[in-house]
């Protein structure tokens, strides 16, 4: 990485496909840096790292990244920070540590390095990227819908920080997309639990889960199904006003979906209509979303 380039520019431009010719440090086969690069593995028989400059150790870390060994790269970047803590290379090495650990899927250490960067250099250009890496350390661990969603909540919080603190950065748009996906993931968790209860005829418990989706996750892709499942659950409970109102919302907002067709068949099959009735929580949502009556 040339001395005039910032870490941010290198990362965004994809220059982590580092080439030795681009580093500018290996000028001849016989140079000490060249010998350092040619050592395939750290070896106690070689010269100790203290004998090399911060730039040479940093470039060795880049070299290890280039050869697909992020764990080793992270160790060299950590050594720059340890041996030359007040140098410009120490700052660059810290953000590169976070990146290398993330490449190695060592999310805890990636998060730790990114947080240290934010704490030490909050106004630096690469602070936005550090916050983004911190968010990714949670986001990339989000498990399938059936698992505990604690990491999803943490990912949402960290992604929101990127969006709100660095709205003009190139990472804000990516964070918004990932935020929406993580948000949808949480709604999917509620749907899975709701369906579980519905199949076992625990209708009240199922309604509670589907209600969360309709009220708190209404911008996600799960809302049409949640409304249909509410029609099913309320009909099973004999609460026809609620069932018809859920159908009315579904018909107004999601008429082109299969869930509308299924709810229409259920309701009309029992001589009911898809229209708002009564003064229940769904009727309030209907008045707000369909009629625009918020008071």
Secondary structure, DSSP 8 states (H G I E B T S, - for coil): --TTS-HHHHHHTTTTS--HHHHS----TTSHHHHHHH-SS--TTS--GGGS-HHHHHHHHHHHHHTT-HHHHHHHHHHHHHHSTTSHHHHHHHHHHHHHHHHTT-HHHHHHHHHHHHHH-TTSTTHHHHHHHHHHHHHTT---TTS--HHHHHHHHHHHHHHHH-TTSTHHHHHHHHHHHHHHHHHHHHHHHHHHHHHTT-HHHHHHHHHHHHHHSTTSTTHHHHHHHHHHHHHHHT-HHHHHHHHHHHHHH-TTSHHHHHHHHHHHHTT--SS--SSSHHHHHHHHHTS----
